[in-house]
Amino acid sequence: MPVITEPHAFNEEELYVDLRPIFEHSLFLKCEGFNFAGSIKLKAATEMVESAERNGDLTSDSILVESSSGNLGVALSIIAASKGYQFLCVTDSRCNLTTRLMMEALGSQVHVVSDEEGNGGFLGARLAYVRDMCASDPRCIWLSQYTNPSNWMAHYRRTAPAIAHSFPQLDLLFVGAGTTGTLMGCARYFRNWHRPVQIIAVDSVGSVTFGGAPGRRMIPGLGMSVRPPLLDDSYVDDVVRVEEADTIRACHRLARRGFVFGGSTGTVVSGATDWLARHGTRGHTAVAIAPDLGERYLDTIYQANWVQDLYGEDVLDTDLPPDTDAATARTAPQDRSLDTQPSPRPHRFEA
């Protein structure tokens, strides 16, 4: 039996859900939410903190500062509490109340940005606040999940090898795109594997990660209002964009079968099943990564008034499959270069 002394020492790596009985497609869902942080972000948080410690950037006097829509904030709160660091999470109004309360219960400070900043949206405003904090207090250390290579390295070292071990005949891997840490780590690992694996990125409509116009996004987790510096889309074979209404439909369809997952997972599942329906990949082994569980979304995605106010009265009709022609668009990656090279190590920002 596992016996641990630190919360980040435990993470369930071998649990998969066979989605065929629910969605009628052969798809295995890797469940990443069974750890004390409740999401896949615990891996990246652990890797970034331990790398900063090894490099001497993080000391007992340091104040961790990070921008997060929620899940990374919880993961860093857990690690900070365990290791005795101060932590300030800068989030925005889309962050779930349960998530904010969780971070505060763990002893972290939470600053909620209420106004968007130009074309950068809420993310731009969050980053501006983080930079100001780092400029005003030399104790502040920003791990920068958006540029830190330890973000993707965590999944190169842990997530991808675990999938490879469980599915040695893997053909297709569906990965949600936020900071693209999970996507890039897995894609780099499988690029040189013993057999070719198609890497399909799943993004939210309204995200600019793979191009296109920015739009309203109310569900935190996946999608970006600026191009992620970690992204190298030469590793990505295809992209699926998912409407938030279809994210909600997928979450409710899973819940009706007893599986309560979070918004990021609903987006990945909706995108993956749509892609499989359009490509007819009979006989292929397909895996999708479920980044989170659903308890933190009970007052949003699983709350009827919230859903109907934002997406209309009929969005909760989960007995019917999503209208994939109208709701989801597919694009192939175009730009093969990174707009911004990732920083080689955590850094302080000057004014």
N, C-alpha and C positions, 0 to 999 in steps of 0.2 A: 504494500500500500504506500502511496506517496506521503511523506512526512516533510514539511517545509518550515522554514523560519522566516522567509521573505515572500510576500504575496506574488511577486513577479516570477517566482521560481516554478509556478505551476501553469501549464496551458495544455488543454486537451487537443491533440493533433490528429487523432485517428477516427473522429466521428464524422460520418457522412449520412446524408438523407437521400434515398432513392426517390426522385420526384416523378417517376413514370406514372404511378397510380394517381397523381394529382394533375399533372400537366400533359400526360400522354406522350412524353418525349423521354428518351433515354438520357438522363442527366443526373449526375451525382453532385450533391451540394455539400461542400466542405464547411463544417460549422466551426467558426472561429470565435464564438462568443463565450465559450465555457472556460473562463478564467476570472480572476477577481476584478478585472477592469470591464468585463462584459463585451470585449470587442477585440478585433485583430490588432488594434493600435497598441496594445501592450507590448507587442514584439518590437515595433519601431521605437517606442518610448524607451524600452530597456536598452536597446542597441545604442541609441543616441546618448543616453545618460552615461552608460558605461564607457563609451568611446571618449566622451568629454572628461570623464574621470581619469582615464588612462593618459590623455593628452595634457592633463594638468589645468584644463580650462575651468573645471568645476571643483570648487573647494567648499569647505564647511561654511564659509562666509557668503557663498554665492546665493543669489536670488534667481531661481529659474523663471523665465518669462517666455510664454509661448502663445501664439495665436491658434485657436482651435474652434471648430464648430461644435465640439462636444466630446467625442470619444477619445481623442488624444489627450484632451484636458483631464479626463477621468484617469486615464492610464498614468499620466505624469503626476497627478495628485496622489495616486497610490504609491508610486515609487518615491516621491518626495516625502510622504509620510513615513515610509519604511526606512528611508535613509537619513531623515532629519533635515531635509532642505526646505527652505521657503519656496513657495510656488505661486505665481500670479498667472492666471489664465485670462487672456483677452478673447472674448467671444462676441456674438452679436445677438440681436433679438430673435433670431430663428432657433437659437439653442433651446432645447427642451428644458422646462422648469425642473424636472426630475434630475437631469444631468447637472444643472447648476447646483441644486441642493446636494447632490452626491459629492461634488468637488468641495463644497463648503464643509460638509460633514467630515471630510478627510483633512481639513485644516488649511485648504488653499483659499486664496483670495480670487474673486471673479470680478472682472470688469466687463460690463456689457456695453458694446458700442451700439448706439441707436440710430446713427445717421450714416448713409452711404457716402462714398467719396468718389465723385466723378465716374469715369469708366471703370474704376477699380472696384466699385460696389462696396459691400460690407467688408470684403477681404481687404481692400485698399485702406479702409478706415482702421481696421484692426492692425494692419502692419504699420501704419503711421503711428498709432499709439504705442506699439511695441518699440519702434525706433526711438520715440521720445523718451520712453522709460529707460532704455539702455543708454541714451545720451545723458540723461540726468543723474544716473546712479551707476558708478563703475562696478558695483557688485552684481548688476543684472547681467545674466547670461542668456542669450537667445539661442536655443538649439536649432531653430529654423527648419522645421520639418519640410518646408518647401524646397530647400536647397541642400540639405544635409545628406550626403551619400549613405550615411548609416541607416537612413530611412529605407532605401531599397535593399541595402545589404542584409538587413534583418530577414527579408523574405527570400533573398538568394541563399542564405545560409539555413533557413528553417522551413519556411512555408513550401517553397518549391520542392526541396528534397523529400519532404513528408508526402506530398502528392505523388512524386515519382515512385516512392516506395510502395504506396498503396495501389497505384495504377501504372504498372510498367508498360502497358500498351496504350497509354494516353494519346489521343488524337487532337482533342480540342480543349482549350482552357479559356473560360470566361472570367474576366477580372474587372471589377469596378474601377473607375478612374476618378480619383480625387487629387491628392498630391502626386499621384502615379507612383508612389513608393512600392506598393504591392505589385502593381503592373510591371514596373521596370525590373524589380528583383526576380520575379517569376519568369519574365520574358528572357532576361539575360541567362538565367539558368538553363532553360529549355532550348535556347538557341544552339547549344553545343551538346545536346543530349543524344542518346543512341538512336533516336528516331525523330522525324519531324513532328512538331506540335504546332498547330495553328493557335495563335494568341489573339483572342477577340476582346477588345476593350469595350466596356459598357459605360456610357456617359449619360448625363441628364440633359434633356432638351433645355436650352437656355444657358448651358455651360459653353465657354469658349475654348475649352481644352484642345479640341481638334478643329478649331475654326468655327465660323458661323457667328451670328449675332447674339449678344447676350440677352437673356430674358429672365423673367421672374422665376425664382426657385425658392420654395418655402420649406422643403425637406432638407435638413442638414446632412452632410456626409459626402456624397459624390458631387462632382462638378466643380468648376472653378470660374471665377470672373476674370482671371488673367491666365495666360498660358503657363502651365507648371514648368519651372526651370529644370526639374528632373526628367522631363519627358524627352525620350528619343523615339519618335514614332517609326523609325526604320525597323524596330523590333515588333511592331504591331501589324498584324495581318488584316484586320478589319475592325470597324467601329460600329457599334449600335447605339443610337440615341433613344432614350426612353422618356415619354411624357410622364409627369408626376401622377396624373390620374391612373396610368397603367401601373406605376409603382404601388399605389394604394390598392388597386384591384388585386395585384399579385400578393400583397401582404394579407389581405382579407381572405383570399382563396386558400392560402397556406394556413391561416388561423382556423378556418372552418374544418381543417383536417388535423388540428391540434398543434400546429407549429407556429408559434408567435415570434416572428423575426422583425428586425428593424427596417428602416427605410432604405438603407444602402443595399440590404439583402433583397428587398422587394424589387429594387431597380435592376439588380444583377439577374435575378430570376426572370423577370419580365423580358429583359433584353435577350437573355440566352434562349428562352423558349421561342421567342419570336424568330431569332436567327435560325434555330434548328427547324422551325416550321417552314421557313422559306428556302432552306438549302437541302432538305431531305437527306440528312447524313445517316441513313440506316446502317447499322453495323459499326459505327464509330463509337469510341469511348470518349465521353464528354464530361468534364468537371467544371463546376462554377464555385467560386469562393464566396461564402456568406460572411460578411465582415462583422455583423452585429446581431444581437437579439432584440426583442421587441418591447421589453418592459418600459423603457424610457420613452416610448412613443404612444403610451396608452392615452395621453391627453391630447394627442394630435392625430396621427394616422388612424388610430383605433377609436377615436371619439367622433361620433356621427355628426354633431353640430359643426365641429371644426372642418371636417371633410366637406360637408355639403355647402358650407359658407364659401369655401374657396374653390371647389371643383364642380359644384352642381348636385342636384338631387339624385341623378342616376348613376353616379360614379361607384356606388356601393353594390351595384348589381354584379356580383362576382360569379354568378352561375354561368355567365357567358364569357368566353375568352375575349381578351382585348381586341379592338379593331386595329390590327397591326398595320394595315395599309395607311390608315389615317394618323395613327398615334406614334408610329416609330419610323425613323428614317435611318438609313444606313449610308455611311460614307467611307471611302477608302482613304487611308492616310495620304497626305500630299507632301507636307513639308518634312524633309528628311534631316533637318539640322536643329540643334537646340538653340533657342533664342538666348538663353543664359546658361553659362557653364555652372554646374553646382559647386558651391564652396567646399573646399577639401576638409574643413573642420568647423565646429561651432565657432561663432565669432561675436564680437561686440560691435555695435554700430555707433559711429561717431555722429555728432550733430551736423 
